[in-house]
């Protein structure tokens, strides 16, 4: 399964929950500054760093999920639907 974009994630939530979420890309520095303002310098910088790593694709690793679990990944929409009552 390929990684999904933030827009695709918003679309999945909209589809399953009937919401109207939108995604707006945010500059890495601006996002980090917002997180620092909201969460303080240490935790805000950590969250900003995670956002930057996601932006650059640092978490795009090859998965051996199927060989370990014995099945393919669910789609995001299928996963959300399976947890509607949770």
Long-range contacts (C-beta under 8 A, 24 or more apart in sequence): 1-63, 1-65, 1-72, 1-73, 1-75, 3-59, 3-60, 4-76, 8-76, 9-76, 12-75, 12-76, 12-77, 12-80, 13-80, 15-77, 16-77, 16-80, 16-81, 16-84, 17-80, 28-52, 28-55
